[in-house]
Amino acid sequence: MDYDFSTNEYQQLEVVFSTGHEAIGSLLTEDIGQNNDAINALLTIIDQLEAREIYQHEQKGRHFLLTLTRDQVEVSAHILVLDEHEEEPESTDFHDDELRAECGLNDFRQVLLAWQEFLAL
């Protein structure tokens, strides 16, 4: 999982991930942003998961649902979370890299710490 922190043409901080993990970059850029309290809260949740104090944590952001378990992290765009009474269109591709991604819990911790460090510069 490769990523790069940068400033876009509008002078906004962003993170861009390699193919297959773009949704994680979008989550960091759009939902978490520069909110250090949100980053610290997620790091605390990761500590609780690793200490087996909790089994799972779900967090709804503006654009993404973040699910953390003791083993992995899943990011899913809200557009993929269908109402239980809705039928999914035949053309729906649930493997769209920009809308859904997974990674290991420790990898996610390292990304959060790196993002936090980048924001502090």
N, CA, C and O of each residue as an XYZ file, in Angstrom:
484
protein
N       0.854     -1.171      0.000
C       0.000      0.000      0.000
C       0.899      1.233      0.000
O       1.512      1.569      1.013
N       0.968      1.892     -1.140
C       1.776      3.096     -1.278
C       0.877      4.320     -1.236
O      -0.263      4.280     -1.699
N       1.393      5.403     -0.680
C       0.634      6.642     -0.614
C       1.590      7.822     -0.629
O       2.785      7.695     -0.360
N       1.010      8.986     -0.956
C       1.808     10.202     -1.029
C       0.970     11.357     -0.496
O      -0.190     11.526     -0.872
N       1.570     12.144      0.382
C       0.911     13.336      0.905
C       1.341     14.523      0.053
O       2.506     14.634     -0.328
N       0.391     15.409     -0.241
C       0.723     16.560     -1.078
C      -0.262     17.690     -0.823
O      -1.168     17.587      0.005
N      -0.052     18.768     -1.561
C      -0.958     19.913     -1.566
C      -1.489     20.032     -2.982
O      -0.715     20.054     -3.939
N      -2.821     20.108     -3.124
C      -3.392     20.172     -4.467
C      -3.353     21.594     -5.024
O      -2.824     22.504     -4.386
N      -3.914     21.778     -6.217
C      -3.863     23.082     -6.888
C      -4.631     24.166     -6.148
O      -4.456     25.348     -6.441
N      -5.482     23.790     -5.191
C      -6.235     24.745     -4.378
C      -5.570     24.973     -3.022
O      -6.161     25.572     -2.123
N      -4.334     24.489     -2.885
C      -3.543     24.609     -1.649
C      -4.179     23.853     -0.484
O      -4.012     24.234      0.675
N      -4.911     22.777     -0.797
C      -5.507     21.908      0.218
C      -4.643     20.662      0.354
O      -4.155     20.119     -0.637
N      -4.461     20.220      1.589
C      -3.689     19.012      1.838
C      -4.505     17.801      1.417
O      -5.719     17.754      1.619
N      -3.822     16.817      0.826
C      -4.497     15.598      0.415
C      -3.527     14.427      0.467
O      -2.308     14.592      0.517
N      -4.113     13.249      0.453
C      -3.311     12.036      0.396
C      -3.829     11.197     -0.763
O      -5.036     11.028     -0.934
N      -2.904     10.678     -1.550
C      -3.257      9.864     -2.712
C      -2.662      8.478     -2.505
O      -1.469      8.336     -2.238
N      -3.503      7.463     -2.629
C      -3.077      6.077     -2.430
C      -2.916      5.367     -3.761
O      -3.470      5.780     -4.780
N      -2.152      4.297     -3.730
C      -1.952      3.466     -4.912
C      -3.251      2.747     -5.279
O      -4.194      2.687     -4.489
N      -3.274      2.216     -6.472
C      -4.433      1.498     -6.982
C      -4.863      0.413     -6.004
O      -4.043     -0.354     -5.499
N      -6.146      0.369     -5.753
C      -6.710     -0.612     -4.841
C      -6.963     -0.052     -3.450
O      -7.664     -0.669     -2.648
N      -6.391      1.121     -3.158
C      -6.546      1.704     -1.829
C      -6.977      3.173     -1.878
O      -6.884      3.877     -0.872
N      -7.443      3.635     -3.029
C      -7.804      5.045     -3.181
C      -8.845      5.510     -2.173
O      -8.805      6.657     -1.730
N      -9.768      4.644     -1.809
C     -10.828      5.032     -0.874
C     -10.256      5.421      0.490
O     -10.836      6.255      1.184
N      -9.142      4.835      0.877
C      -8.517      5.196      2.151
C      -7.996      6.628      2.067
O      -8.136      7.400      3.016
N      -7.402      6.977      0.947
C      -6.945      8.349      0.752
C      -8.093      9.337      0.778
O      -7.979     10.410      1.371
N      -9.190      8.985      0.145
C     -10.370      9.856      0.147
C     -10.935     10.005      1.549
O     -11.349     11.099      1.934
N     -10.959      8.931      2.313
C     -11.421      8.994      3.702
C     -10.567      9.976      4.495
O     -11.098     10.834      5.201
N      -9.249      9.854      4.382
C      -8.361     10.749      5.121
C      -8.543     12.197      4.678
O      -8.632     13.097      5.513
N      -8.599     12.418      3.390
C      -8.692     13.767      2.864
C     -10.055     14.395      3.134
O     -10.135     15.545      3.567
N     -11.128     13.646      2.879
C     -12.470     14.219      2.920
C     -13.172     14.099      4.266
O     -13.841     15.043      4.688
N     -13.040     12.977      4.947
C     -13.782     12.772      6.195
C     -12.970     13.123      7.439
O     -13.493     13.756      8.356
N     -11.727     12.730      7.481
C     -10.894     13.006      8.657
C     -10.228     14.371      8.525
O     -10.203     15.154      9.474
N      -9.699     14.644      7.360
C      -9.088     15.933      7.094
C      -7.956     16.258      8.052
O      -7.129     15.403      8.370
N      -7.928     17.488      8.503
C      -6.861     17.953      9.376
C      -7.265     17.920     10.843
O      -6.654     18.593     11.673
N      -8.285     17.145     11.161
C      -8.818     17.066     12.517
C      -7.951     16.140     13.382
O      -8.121     14.921     13.368
N      -7.036     16.732     14.121
C      -6.112     15.957     14.952
C      -6.848     15.166     16.039
O      -6.428     14.067     16.402
N      -7.942     15.726     16.553
C      -8.737     15.000     17.561
C      -9.323     13.724     16.973
O      -9.360     12.692     17.643
N      -9.782     13.787     15.726
C     -10.338     12.603     15.067
C      -9.254     11.552     14.848
O      -9.498     10.357     15.016
N      -8.070     11.996     14.477
C      -6.946     11.062     14.291
C      -6.606     10.394     15.612
O      -6.449      9.174     15.670
N      -6.491     11.184     16.677
C      -6.170     10.622     17.996
C      -7.253      9.662     18.476
O      -6.946      8.642     19.093
N      -8.515      9.978     18.200
C      -9.612      9.086     18.592
C      -9.492      7.744     17.874
O      -9.697      6.693     18.482
N      -9.159      7.775     16.579
C      -8.984      6.527     15.831
C      -7.783      5.739     16.346
O      -7.841      4.512     16.418
N      -6.714      6.412     16.700
C      -5.542      5.723     17.262
C      -5.893      5.056     18.589
O      -5.415      3.960     18.880
N      -6.722      5.711     19.390
C      -7.182      5.120     20.653
C      -8.037      3.890     20.394
O      -7.909      2.886     21.096
N      -8.899      3.958     19.400
C      -9.739      2.800     19.039
C      -8.869      1.642     18.575
O      -9.130      0.492     18.927
N      -7.851      1.932     17.799
C      -6.929      0.871     17.363
C      -6.250      0.236     18.561
O      -6.104     -0.986     18.610
N      -5.828      1.049     19.536
C      -5.237      0.510     20.769
C      -6.221     -0.412     21.482
O      -5.835     -1.477     21.964
N      -7.485     -0.011     21.552
C      -8.514     -0.823     22.216
C      -8.749     -2.133     21.468
O      -8.930     -3.182     22.086
N      -8.744     -2.068     20.158
C      -8.904     -3.292     19.364
C      -7.738     -4.245     19.599
O      -7.935     -5.444     19.796
N      -6.534     -3.710     19.577
C      -5.348     -4.554     19.769
C      -5.281     -5.122     21.186
O      -4.768     -6.222     21.393
N      -5.797     -4.374     22.159
C      -5.818     -4.853     23.545
C      -7.011     -5.769     23.809
O      -7.202     -6.251     24.925
N      -7.813     -6.001     22.766
C      -9.001     -6.844     22.834
C     -10.052     -6.313     23.818
O     -10.813     -7.080     24.408
N     -10.074     -4.994     23.978
C     -11.092     -4.355     24.815
C     -12.403     -4.221     24.056
O     -13.478     -4.239     24.656
N     -12.315     -4.088     22.737
C     -13.490     -4.047     21.876
C     -13.232     -4.974     20.692
O     -12.088     -5.302     20.377
N     -14.319     -5.386     20.047
C     -14.167     -6.308     18.919
C     -14.207     -5.573     17.581
O     -13.508     -5.945     16.639
N     -15.030     -4.528     17.506
C     -15.219     -3.832     16.240
C     -15.645     -2.401     16.523
O     -16.213     -2.098     17.572
N     -15.358     -1.529     15.567
C     -15.805     -0.129     15.663
C     -16.227      0.328     14.281
O     -15.514      0.114     13.300
N     -17.402      0.967     14.208
C     -17.864      1.559     12.956
C     -18.022      3.050     13.158
O     -18.472      3.518     14.204
N     -17.641      3.778     12.132
C     -17.722      5.233     12.209
C     -18.210      5.773     10.877
O     -17.613      5.507      9.834
N     -19.302      6.535     10.914
C     -19.842      7.140      9.701
C     -19.278      8.543      9.557
O     -19.420      9.384     10.445
N     -18.640      8.777      8.430
C     -18.166     10.108      8.103
C     -19.125     10.750      7.121
O     -20.207     10.223      6.864
N     -18.728     11.885      6.575
C     -19.594     12.567      5.601
C     -19.754     11.752      4.330
O     -20.830     11.732      3.732
N     -18.677     11.075      3.909
C     -18.696     10.371      2.629
C     -18.475      8.865      2.744
O     -18.847      8.111      1.845
N     -17.865      8.424      3.856
C     -17.449      7.029      3.973
C     -17.859      6.414      5.302
O     -18.007      7.101      6.312
N     -18.036      5.104      5.269
C     -18.206      4.309      6.476
C     -16.872      3.627      6.733
O     -16.333      2.954      5.855
N     -16.343      3.801      7.931
C     -15.074      3.205      8.327
C     -15.369      2.102      9.329
O     -15.987      2.352     10.364
N     -14.933      0.883      9.031
C     -15.127     -0.253      9.922
C     -13.761     -0.802     10.306
O     -12.965     -1.186      9.450
N     -13.506     -0.831     11.615
C     -12.251     -1.367     12.130
C     -12.546     -2.626     12.937
O     -13.430     -2.620     13.794
N     -11.821     -3.693     12.673
C     -11.888     -4.902     13.484
C     -10.489     -5.168     14.013
O      -9.566     -4.402     13.735
N     -10.326     -6.219     14.754
C      -9.019     -6.549     15.323
C      -7.990     -6.903     14.262
O      -6.790     -6.879     14.534
N      -8.438     -7.230     13.065
C      -7.532     -7.648     12.004
C      -7.418     -6.663     10.853
O      -6.345     -6.511     10.269
N      -8.519     -5.993     10.523
C      -8.493     -5.200      9.306
C      -9.353     -3.953      9.408
O     -10.122     -3.757     10.349
N      -9.182     -3.123      8.394
C      -9.926     -1.877      8.258
C     -10.604     -1.904      6.892
O      -9.993     -2.279      5.891
N     -11.862     -1.506      6.862
C     -12.591     -1.420      5.600
C     -13.184     -0.026      5.470
O     -13.782      0.499      6.409
N     -13.012      0.553      4.318
C     -13.561      1.864      3.990
C     -14.550      1.661      2.861
O     -14.201      1.085      1.831
N     -15.792      2.129      3.037
C     -16.828      2.001      2.007
C     -17.539      3.332      1.844
O     -17.954      3.949      2.825
N     -17.676      3.766      0.616
C     -18.425      4.992      0.342
C     -19.888      4.774      0.684
O     -20.424      3.684      0.483
N     -20.529      5.810      1.201
C     -21.947      5.703      1.547
C     -22.799      5.313      0.357
O     -23.844      4.685      0.525
N     -22.379      5.665     -0.817
C     -23.141      5.326     -2.020
C     -23.289      3.810     -2.182
O     -24.207      3.337     -2.852
N     -22.373      3.050     -1.559
C     -22.439      1.586     -1.646
C     -23.334      0.970     -0.586
O     -23.740     -0.185     -0.708
N     -23.642      1.731      0.447
C     -24.461      1.218      1.542
C     -25.918      1.436      1.159
O     -26.455      2.535      1.291
N     -26.533      0.386      0.690
C     -27.911      0.466      0.204
C     -28.912      0.246      1.326
O     -28.658     -0.496      2.275
N     -30.031      0.894      1.198
C     -31.146      0.639      2.096
C     -31.546     -0.825      1.932
O     -31.503     -1.358      0.824
N     -31.924     -1.460      3.000
C     -32.231     -2.899      2.937
C     -33.371     -3.225      1.987
O     -33.527     -4.378      1.585
N     -34.171     -2.226      1.621
C     -35.289     -2.471      0.705
C     -34.959     -2.130     -0.739
O     -35.759     -2.392     -1.637
N     -33.797     -1.553     -0.968
C     -33.403     -1.194     -2.325
C     -32.713     -2.373     -2.991
O     -32.021     -3.157     -2.341
N     -32.912     -2.482     -4.283
C     -32.179     -3.483     -5.041
C     -30.976     -2.809     -5.660
O     -31.055     -1.662     -6.101
N     -29.864     -3.518     -5.692
C     -28.679     -2.931     -6.300
C     -28.759     -3.053     -7.816
O     -29.176     -4.083     -8.345
N     -28.356     -1.991     -8.508
C     -28.358     -2.056     -9.972
C     -27.414     -3.137    -10.465
O     -26.395     -3.420     -9.836
N     -27.762     -3.741    -11.602
C     -26.923     -4.804    -12.148
C     -25.518     -4.331    -12.458
O     -24.572     -5.117    -12.416
N     -25.375     -3.051    -12.770
C     -24.065     -2.519    -13.152
C     -23.203     -2.147    -11.946
O     -22.068     -1.702    -12.118
N     -23.721     -2.320    -10.734
C     -22.951     -1.946     -9.544
C     -21.732     -2.846     -9.401
O     -21.846     -4.071     -9.385
N     -20.575     -2.225     -9.300
C     -19.317     -2.951     -9.111
C     -18.810     -2.648     -7.718
O     -18.319     -1.550     -7.458
N     -18.923     -3.615     -6.817
C     -18.536     -3.401     -5.435
C     -17.036     -3.496     -5.216
O     -16.575     -3.535     -4.075
N     -16.283     -3.532     -6.285
C     -14.830     -3.567     -6.148
C     -14.206     -2.311     -6.736
O     -13.025     -2.310     -7.082
N     -14.984     -1.244     -6.851
C     -14.481      0.012     -7.364
C     -13.487      0.575     -6.352
O     -13.841      0.864     -5.209
N     -12.237      0.724     -6.792
C     -11.160      1.126     -5.893
C     -11.373      2.489     -5.258
O     -10.843      2.754     -4.179
N     -12.131      3.348     -5.899
C     -12.357      4.668     -5.343
C     -13.471      4.679     -4.313
O     -13.644      5.668     -3.601
N     -14.228      3.598     -4.222
C     -15.368      3.551     -3.323
C     -15.210      2.574     -2.165
O     -15.923      2.680     -1.167
N     -14.297      1.636     -2.283
C     -14.113      0.638     -1.224
C     -12.659      0.190     -1.202
O     -12.027      0.010     -2.242
N     -12.142      0.015      0.022
C     -10.772     -0.477      0.171
C     -10.628     -1.139      1.536
O     -11.381     -0.860      2.468
N      -9.640     -2.023      1.627
C      -9.318     -2.701      2.879
C      -7.820     -2.654      3.096
O      -7.033     -2.570      2.153
N      -7.445     -2.710      4.367
C      -6.026     -2.828      4.711
C      -5.932     -3.413      6.116
O      -6.941     -3.541      6.809
N      -4.742     -3.761      6.524
C      -4.531     -4.281      7.863
C      -4.634     -3.177      8.901
O      -4.413     -2.004      8.601
N      -4.970     -3.560     10.115
C      -5.131     -2.598     11.202
C      -3.823     -1.849     11.472
O      -3.835     -0.631     11.646
N      -2.705     -2.563     11.507
C      -1.422     -1.914     11.766
C      -1.031     -0.978     10.615
O      -0.469      0.091     10.852
N      -1.323     -1.374      9.380
C      -1.048     -0.499      8.237
C      -1.832      0.804      8.363
O      -1.313      1.883      8.076
N      -3.085      0.691      8.796
C      -3.919      1.882      8.961
C      -3.362      2.778     10.058
O      -3.363      4.002      9.923
N      -2.888      2.178     11.137
C      -2.270      2.961     12.210
C      -1.076      3.742     11.663
O      -0.921      4.927     11.956
N      -0.240      3.085     10.876
C       0.938      3.752     10.322
C       0.549      4.902      9.402
O       1.210      5.940      9.397
N      -0.519      4.727      8.624
C      -1.007      5.792      7.750
C      -1.497      6.971      8.584
O      -1.185      8.122      8.279
N      -2.265      6.686      9.639
C      -2.759      7.767     10.502
C      -1.614      8.540     11.138
O      -1.642      9.770     11.190
N      -0.611      7.821     11.621
C       0.543      8.485     12.247
C       1.314      9.326     11.230
O       1.754     10.431     11.546
N       1.477      8.813     10.027
C       2.182      9.550      8.983
C       1.383     10.791      8.574
O       1.965     11.857      8.368
N       0.057     10.665      8.455
C      -0.805     11.788      8.107
C      -0.730     12.857      9.198
O      -0.643     14.049      8.904
N      -0.765     12.424     10.452
C      -0.669     13.335     11.576
C       0.656     14.092     11.564
O       0.700     15.296     11.817
N       1.724     13.376     11.268
C       3.041     13.993     11.193
C       3.109     14.986     10.024
O       3.669     16.073     10.171
N       2.554     14.629      8.889
C       2.522     15.519      7.736
C       1.762     16.803      8.056
O       2.196     17.892      7.680
N       0.623     16.678      8.753
C      -0.183     17.839      9.108
C       0.553     18.777     10.063
O       0.320     19.986     10.054
N       1.435     18.221     10.879
C       2.174     19.020     11.865
C       3.296     19.850     11.237
O       3.827     20.756     11.879
N       3.655     19.550      9.998
C       4.749     20.279      9.342
C       4.381     21.702      8.997
O       5.201     22.434      8.443
